[in-house]
C-alpha cells in the first residue's frame, strides 16, 4: 500500500500543502483558497497542522485512512497536547490497523463516531470499544441506532481543546450527520456529500428533496474555502471544498426538481453488504450481537 505525507500551513487567506506520495513517487506544493486543489490518488494521507490564535498554538493530528474493500475513509483526529482522539467512520475489518496506529501514537481514543448507519460496511465502533478502554460509540439520535452517545443537531464532539459541531444532514438516511470543524475549516460529510456526487436515496429512509436541502443549507452554507472530507470515494480523490462542489458537483448544482429526477433514475445495484451491515450498524457495529 502506498503512503503520502502532507503538511498544511496557512499563508494569508490560503493554505499551502506540501505533498509527498510514495504511491506515485511525486512531490510538490499545491495552493488552496483562493485557488483550489485536487490531490493525487493516495490510499493513505496524513495531515499534521498547527495554528496560532491569540498567541496560543492549537495543534492537532489528522490522519485519513482507507479501506480498499468498501472504499471507506476513516478519519483519526487528535489533540496533539492532551492526546485525546476520535475516529470517524471506523470499519470493522480495519480495527486492528486503527488500534495499532492509535497505540503507536500514544493516543487516547475518546469516541468512535459514525456519520450514519452505513449499508456498505460494518462499523468498527463495537470492536474498538472492546480493544480500547474508555472508548464510547457516537451516532445521530435521529437514525434510530444504539450508541453510548446519541447526538442531536448542533451538539459538539469534544477532544482536548478541539470540537466538532454535529449538523443533521438527512436525505441519504434519516440519521446522517456532517461533523464540522469550524476552527480548522474542515467538515466530514459522510455520504450526504461526496466528491462530485452524493449518497443514494433509494433505500434506508432516503429522500432526495431532504438531501438537496441538507447539503445546500448545512454544508454549502459553510465558508467557500472549507475542506470537505467524504466517507467514500470510488475514483481515487481524497478531499474537495465547498466552493468546488458548489461549482462542479454535477447533481447538486442543478435546481432541486432536476436533482430529484436525477436521483430517481440512477438505477443503482443493491448494496452487496447491506443485509450484513445494517443490522450490525443499528447496534453501532456490534456485529456478533447482531448475528
Secondary structure by P-SEA (a helix, b strand, c coil): cbbbbbbbbbcccbbbbbccccccccccccccccbbbbbccccbbbbbbccccccccccbbbbbbbbccccbbbbbbbcccccccccccccccaaaaaaaaaaaaccccccccccccccccccaaaaaaaccccbbbbbbcccccccccccccccccccccbbbbbbbbcccccbbbbbbccccccccccccccccbbbbcccccccaaaaaaaaacccccccccbbbbccccccccccccaaaaacccccccccaaaaaaaaacccccccccccccaaaaaacccccccc
